[in-house]
């Protein structure tokens, strides 16, 4: 949060089922390899591969009910290295933008 205060959960007016379906579709469109998708739990696990070096990053998307809509939380973590030079934050920003 300290490094990227602009990245926050996304709140949608869609039902959790609709938001999950949309989130899964966008994950696939992003070119992520879907490792697991559990609509009942509202959880998507995926592997994103960086274009230049082919590094593998782990991505988890969680969709939960919030009020009459949904909340989408995203986490993206590099498997190797000490710095991702902002790749994971950029990935999350782009993904959340496409979900809006």
GULO-932141 format. One record per atom (N, C-alpha, C): residue number from 1; residue in three letters; atom name; x, y, z. Coordinates in nm, 2 decimals. Example, Ala and Ser with C-alpha at 12.3 -4.5 7.8 and 13.67 -1.06 7.14 Angstrom:
<sites>
   seq   type   atom       c1       c2       c3
     1    ALA      N     1.32    -0.57     0.78
     1    ALA     CA     1.23    -0.45     0.78
     1    ALA      C     1.32    -0.33     0.78
     2    SER      N     1.28    -0.22     0.71
     2    SER     CA     1.37    -0.11     0.71
     2    SER      C     1.29     0.00     0.79
</sites>
This chain:
<sites>
   seq   type   atom       c1       c2       c3
     1    UNK      N     0.08    -0.12     0.00
     1    UNK     CA     0.00     0.00     0.00
     1    UNK      C     0.09     0.13     0.00
     2    UNK      N     0.20     0.12     0.07
     2    UNK     CA     0.28     0.24     0.08
     2    UNK      C     0.34     0.27    -0.06
     3    UNK      N     0.38     0.17    -0.13
     3    UNK     CA     0.45     0.19    -0.26
     3    UNK      C     0.35     0.22    -0.37
     4    UNK      N     0.23     0.17    -0.37
     4    UNK     CA     0.13     0.19    -0.47
     4    UNK      C     0.00     0.22    -0.41
     5    UNK      N    -0.02     0.34    -0.35
     5    UNK     CA    -0.14     0.38    -0.28
     5    UNK      C    -0.26     0.39    -0.38
     6    UNK      N    -0.24     0.40    -0.51
     6    UNK     CA    -0.35     0.41    -0.60
     6    UNK      C    -0.42     0.28    -0.63
     7    UNK      N    -0.35     0.17    -0.59
     7    UNK     CA    -0.41     0.03    -0.62
     7    UNK      C    -0.49    -0.01    -0.50
     8    UNK      N    -0.62    -0.03    -0.53
     8    UNK     CA    -0.72    -0.06    -0.42
     8    UNK      C    -0.82    -0.16    -0.48
     9    UNK      N    -0.90    -0.22    -0.39
     9    UNK     CA    -1.00    -0.31    -0.44
     9    UNK      C    -1.10    -0.23    -0.53
    10    UNK      N    -1.16    -0.30    -0.63
    10    UNK     CA    -1.25    -0.25    -0.72
    10    UNK      C    -1.39    -0.29    -0.67
    11    UNK      N    -1.48    -0.19    -0.67
    11    UNK     CA    -1.62    -0.22    -0.63
    11    UNK      C    -1.70    -0.21    -0.76
    12    UNK      N    -1.78    -0.31    -0.78
    12    UNK     CA    -1.87    -0.32    -0.90
    12    UNK      C    -2.01    -0.33    -0.86
    13    UNK      N    -2.10    -0.28    -0.94
    13    UNK     CA    -2.25    -0.30    -0.92
    13    UNK      C    -2.30    -0.43    -0.96
    14    UNK      N    -2.22    -0.51    -1.03
    14    UNK     CA    -2.26    -0.65    -1.07
    14    UNK      C    -2.27    -0.74    -0.95
    15    UNK      N    -2.35    -0.84    -0.97
    15    UNK     CA    -2.36    -0.95    -0.87
    15    UNK      C    -2.22    -1.02    -0.87
    16    UNK      N    -2.19    -1.09    -0.76
    16    UNK     CA    -2.07    -1.17    -0.75
    16    UNK      C    -2.05    -1.27    -0.87
    17    UNK      N    -2.16    -1.33    -0.91
    17    UNK     CA    -2.15    -1.43    -1.02
    17    UNK      C    -2.12    -1.36    -1.15
    18    UNK      N    -2.18    -1.25    -1.17
    18    UNK     CA    -2.15    -1.17    -1.30
    18    UNK      C    -2.01    -1.12    -1.29
    19    UNK      N    -1.97    -1.06    -1.18
    19    UNK     CA    -1.84    -1.00    -1.17
    19    UNK      C    -1.73    -1.11    -1.18
    20    UNK      N    -1.75    -1.23    -1.13
    20    UNK     CA    -1.66    -1.34    -1.14
    20    UNK      C    -1.64    -1.38    -1.29
    21    UNK      N    -1.76    -1.39    -1.35
    21    UNK     CA    -1.75    -1.43    -1.50
    21    UNK      C    -1.67    -1.33    -1.58
    22    UNK      N    -1.70    -1.20    -1.55
    22    UNK     CA    -1.63    -1.10    -1.62
    22    UNK      C    -1.48    -1.10    -1.59
    23    UNK      N    -1.45    -1.12    -1.46
    23    UNK     CA    -1.31    -1.12    -1.41
    23    UNK      C    -1.23    -1.24    -1.48
    24    UNK      N    -1.30    -1.35    -1.49
    24    UNK     CA    -1.23    -1.47    -1.55
    24    UNK      C    -1.21    -1.44    -1.70
    25    UNK      N    -1.31    -1.39    -1.77
    25    UNK     CA    -1.29    -1.35    -1.91
    25    UNK      C    -1.18    -1.26    -1.93
    26    UNK      N    -1.17    -1.15    -1.85
    26    UNK     CA    -1.06    -1.06    -1.86
    26    UNK      C    -0.92    -1.12    -1.83
    27    UNK      N    -0.92    -1.21    -1.74
    27    UNK     CA    -0.79    -1.28    -1.71
    27    UNK      C    -0.75    -1.36    -1.83
    28    UNK      N    -0.84    -1.43    -1.89
    28    UNK     CA    -0.81    -1.50    -2.01
    28    UNK      C    -0.76    -1.41    -2.13
    29    UNK      N    -0.84    -1.30    -2.15
    29    UNK     CA    -0.80    -1.20    -2.25
    29    UNK      C    -0.66    -1.14    -2.22
    30    UNK      N    -0.63    -1.13    -2.10
    30    UNK     CA    -0.49    -1.08    -2.06
    30    UNK      C    -0.38    -1.18    -2.10
    31    UNK      N    -0.42    -1.30    -2.14
    31    UNK     CA    -0.32    -1.40    -2.18
    31    UNK      C    -0.26    -1.48    -2.06
    32    UNK      N    -0.33    -1.46    -1.94
    32    UNK     CA    -0.28    -1.54    -1.83
    32    UNK      C    -0.32    -1.69    -1.84
    33    UNK      N    -0.24    -1.77    -1.79
    33    UNK     CA    -0.27    -1.91    -1.78
    33    UNK      C    -0.35    -1.94    -1.66
    34    UNK      N    -0.47    -1.98    -1.67
    34    UNK     CA    -0.56    -2.00    -1.56
    34    UNK      C    -0.53    -2.13    -1.50
    35    UNK      N    -0.49    -2.13    -1.37
    35    UNK     CA    -0.45    -2.25    -1.30
    35    UNK      C    -0.57    -2.31    -1.22
    36    UNK      N    -0.65    -2.22    -1.17
    36    UNK     CA    -0.77    -2.26    -1.10
    36    UNK      C    -0.88    -2.15    -1.10
    37    UNK      N    -1.00    -2.19    -1.12
    37    UNK     CA    -1.11    -2.09    -1.12
    37    UNK      C    -1.23    -2.16    -1.04
    38    UNK      N    -1.26    -2.10    -0.93
    38    UNK     CA    -1.36    -2.16    -0.84
    38    UNK      C    -1.47    -2.05    -0.82
    39    UNK      N    -1.58    -2.06    -0.90
    39    UNK     CA    -1.68    -1.95    -0.89
    39    UNK      C    -1.75    -1.95    -0.76
    40    UNK      N    -1.77    -2.07    -0.69
    40    UNK     CA    -1.83    -2.07    -0.56
    40    UNK      C    -1.75    -2.00    -0.46
    41    UNK      N    -1.62    -2.01    -0.47
    41    UNK     CA    -1.53    -1.94    -0.37
    41    UNK      C    -1.50    -1.80    -0.42
    42    UNK      N    -1.53    -1.77    -0.55
    42    UNK     CA    -1.49    -1.64    -0.60
    42    UNK      C    -1.34    -1.62    -0.62
    43    UNK      N    -1.27    -1.72    -0.66
    43    UNK     CA    -1.13    -1.71    -0.66
    43    UNK      C    -1.07    -1.76    -0.80
    44    UNK      N    -0.98    -1.68    -0.85
    44    UNK     CA    -0.91    -1.72    -0.98
    44    UNK      C    -0.76    -1.72    -0.95
    45    UNK      N    -0.70    -1.82    -0.98
    45    UNK     CA    -0.55    -1.83    -0.97
    45    UNK      C    -0.49    -1.84    -1.11
    46    UNK      N    -0.39    -1.76    -1.14
    46    UNK     CA    -0.34    -1.76    -1.28
    46    UNK      C    -0.19    -1.74    -1.27
    47    UNK      N    -0.12    -1.77    -1.39
    47    UNK     CA     0.02    -1.74    -1.41
    47    UNK      C     0.03    -1.64    -1.52
    48    UNK      N     0.09    -1.53    -1.50
    48    UNK     CA     0.12    -1.43    -1.60
    48    UNK      C     0.27    -1.44    -1.64
    49    UNK      N     0.30    -1.44    -1.77
    49    UNK     CA     0.44    -1.44    -1.81
    49    UNK      C     0.48    -1.31    -1.87
    50    UNK      N     0.59    -1.25    -1.83
    50    UNK     CA     0.63    -1.13    -1.88
    50    UNK      C     0.68    -1.14    -2.03
    51    UNK      N     0.66    -1.04    -2.11
    51    UNK     CA     0.68    -1.05    -2.25
    51    UNK      C     0.83    -1.06    -2.28
    52    UNK      N     0.91    -0.97    -2.22
    52    UNK     CA     1.05    -0.96    -2.25
    52    UNK      C     1.14    -1.08    -2.21
    53    UNK      N     1.14    -1.11    -2.08
    53    UNK     CA     1.22    -1.22    -2.03
    53    UNK      C     1.15    -1.35    -2.00
    54    UNK      N     1.02    -1.35    -2.01
    54    UNK     CA     0.94    -1.47    -1.98
    54    UNK      C     0.93    -1.51    -1.84
    55    UNK      N     0.95    -1.41    -1.75
    55    UNK     CA     0.94    -1.45    -1.60
    55    UNK      C     0.79    -1.48    -1.57
    56    UNK      N     0.77    -1.57    -1.48
    56    UNK     CA     0.64    -1.62    -1.44
    56    UNK      C     0.60    -1.54    -1.31
    57    UNK      N     0.48    -1.49    -1.31
    57    UNK     CA     0.43    -1.42    -1.19
    57    UNK      C     0.30    -1.48    -1.16
    58    UNK      N     0.27    -1.49    -1.03
    58    UNK     CA     0.15    -1.55    -0.98
    58    UNK      C     0.04    -1.44    -0.95
    59    UNK      N    -0.08    -1.47    -1.01
    59    UNK     CA    -0.19    -1.37    -0.99
    59    UNK      C    -0.30    -1.44    -0.92
    60    UNK      N    -0.36    -1.37    -0.83
    60    UNK     CA    -0.48    -1.42    -0.76
    60    UNK      C    -0.59    -1.31    -0.76
    61    UNK      N    -0.71    -1.35    -0.81
    61    UNK     CA    -0.82    -1.25    -0.81
    61    UNK      C    -0.93    -1.31    -0.72
    62    UNK      N    -0.98    -1.23    -0.63
    62    UNK     CA    -1.09    -1.27    -0.54
    62    UNK      C    -1.21    -1.18    -0.56
    63    UNK      N    -1.32    -1.24    -0.58
    63    UNK     CA    -1.45    -1.17    -0.60
    63    UNK      C    -1.54    -1.20    -0.48
    64    UNK      N    -1.58    -1.10    -0.41
    64    UNK     CA    -1.67    -1.12    -0.30
    64    UNK      C    -1.79    -1.03    -0.30
    65    UNK      N    -1.90    -1.07    -0.24
    65    UNK     CA    -2.02    -0.98    -0.23
    65    UNK      C    -1.99    -0.86    -0.14
    66    UNK      N    -2.04    -0.75    -0.18
    66    UNK     CA    -2.03    -0.63    -0.10
    66    UNK      C    -2.15    -0.55    -0.12
    67    UNK      N    -2.23    -0.54    -0.02
    67    UNK     CA    -2.36    -0.46    -0.04
    67    UNK      C    -2.44    -0.53    -0.15
    68    UNK      N    -2.49    -0.46    -0.24
    68    UNK     CA    -2.57    -0.51    -0.35
    68    UNK      C    -2.49    -0.55    -0.47
    69    UNK      N    -2.35    -0.53    -0.46
    69    UNK     CA    -2.26    -0.55    -0.57
    69    UNK      C    -2.15    -0.65    -0.53
    70    UNK      N    -2.03    -0.62    -0.58
    70    UNK     CA    -1.92    -0.70    -0.56
    70    UNK      C    -1.79    -0.62    -0.54
    71    UNK      N    -1.70    -0.69    -0.48
    71    UNK     CA    -1.56    -0.63    -0.45
    71    UNK      C    -1.46    -0.72    -0.52
    72    UNK      N    -1.37    -0.67    -0.59
    72    UNK     CA    -1.26    -0.75    -0.66
    72    UNK      C    -1.13    -0.71    -0.61
    73    UNK      N    -1.06    -0.80    -0.55
    73    UNK     CA    -0.92    -0.78    -0.50
    73    UNK      C    -0.83    -0.86    -0.59
    74    UNK      N    -0.71    -0.80    -0.62
    74    UNK     CA    -0.61    -0.86    -0.71
    74    UNK      C    -0.48    -0.86    -0.64
    75    UNK      N    -0.40    -0.97    -0.65
    75    UNK     CA    -0.27    -0.97    -0.61
    75    UNK      C    -0.18    -1.03    -0.72
    76    UNK      N    -0.07    -0.97    -0.74
    76    UNK     CA     0.03    -1.02    -0.84
    76    UNK      C     0.17    -1.02    -0.78
    77    UNK      N     0.23    -1.14    -0.78
    77    UNK     CA     0.36    -1.15    -0.72
    77    UNK      C     0.46    -1.22    -0.81
    78    UNK      N     0.58    -1.17    -0.82
    78    UNK     CA     0.69    -1.23    -0.90
    78    UNK      C     0.74    -1.35    -0.83
    79    UNK      N     0.77    -1.45    -0.90
    79    UNK     CA     0.83    -1.58    -0.84
    79    UNK      C     0.98    -1.56    -0.82
    80    UNK      N     1.05    -1.48    -0.90
    80    UNK     CA     1.19    -1.47    -0.88
    80    UNK      C     1.23    -1.32    -0.88
    81    UNK      N     1.35    -1.30    -0.83
    81    UNK     CA     1.40    -1.16    -0.84
    81    UNK      C     1.37    -1.08    -0.72
    82    UNK      N     1.44    -0.97    -0.70
    82    UNK     CA     1.42    -0.88    -0.59
    82    UNK      C     1.33    -0.76    -0.63
    83    UNK      N     1.33    -0.73    -0.76
    83    UNK     CA     1.24    -0.62    -0.80
    83    UNK      C     1.18    -0.65    -0.93
    84    UNK      N     1.05    -0.61    -0.94
    84    UNK     CA     0.98    -0.63    -1.07
    84    UNK      C     0.97    -0.51    -1.15
    85    UNK      N     1.04    -0.40    -1.11
    85    UNK     CA     1.03    -0.27    -1.18
    85    UNK      C     0.89    -0.22    -1.21
    86    UNK      N     0.80    -0.25    -1.12
    86    UNK     CA     0.66    -0.21    -1.14
    86    UNK      C     0.57    -0.29    -1.22
    87    UNK      N     0.62    -0.40    -1.27
    87    UNK     CA     0.54    -0.49    -1.36
    87    UNK      C     0.41    -0.54    -1.29
    88    UNK      N     0.42    -0.59    -1.17
    88    UNK     CA     0.30    -0.64    -1.11
    88    UNK      C     0.20    -0.53    -1.08
    89    UNK      N     0.24    -0.41    -1.04
    89    UNK     CA     0.15    -0.30    -1.02
    89    UNK      C     0.08    -0.26    -1.15
    90    UNK      N     0.16    -0.25    -1.25
    90    UNK     CA     0.11    -0.22    -1.38
    90    UNK      C     0.01    -0.32    -1.43
    91    UNK      N     0.03    -0.45    -1.41
    91    UNK     CA    -0.06    -0.55    -1.45
    91    UNK      C    -0.19    -0.54    -1.37
    92    UNK      N    -0.18    -0.51    -1.24
    92    UNK     CA    -0.31    -0.50    -1.16
    92    UNK      C    -0.39    -0.37    -1.21
    93    UNK      N    -0.32    -0.26    -1.23
    93    UNK     CA    -0.39    -0.14    -1.28
    93    UNK      C    -0.46    -0.17    -1.41
    94    UNK      N    -0.39    -0.23    -1.50
    94    UNK     CA    -0.45    -0.25    -1.63
    94    UNK      C    -0.57    -0.35    -1.62
    95    UNK      N    -0.56    -0.45    -1.54
    95    UNK     CA    -0.66    -0.55    -1.53
    95    UNK      C    -0.79    -0.48    -1.46
    96    UNK      N    -0.77    -0.41    -1.36
    96    UNK     CA    -0.88    -0.34    -1.29
    96    UNK      C    -0.95    -0.24    -1.38
    97    UNK      N    -0.87    -0.17    -1.46
    97    UNK     CA    -0.92    -0.07    -1.56
    97    UNK      C    -1.01    -0.14    -1.66
    98    UNK      N    -0.97    -0.26    -1.70
    98    UNK     CA    -1.05    -0.34    -1.80
    98    UNK      C    -1.18    -0.39    -1.74
    99    UNK      N    -1.18    -0.41    -1.61
    99    UNK     CA    -1.30    -0.47    -1.54
    99    UNK      C    -1.41    -0.36    -1.52
   100    UNK      N    -1.37    -0.23    -1.52
   100    UNK     CA    -1.47    -0.12    -1.49
   100    UNK      C    -1.57    -0.12    -1.59
</sites>
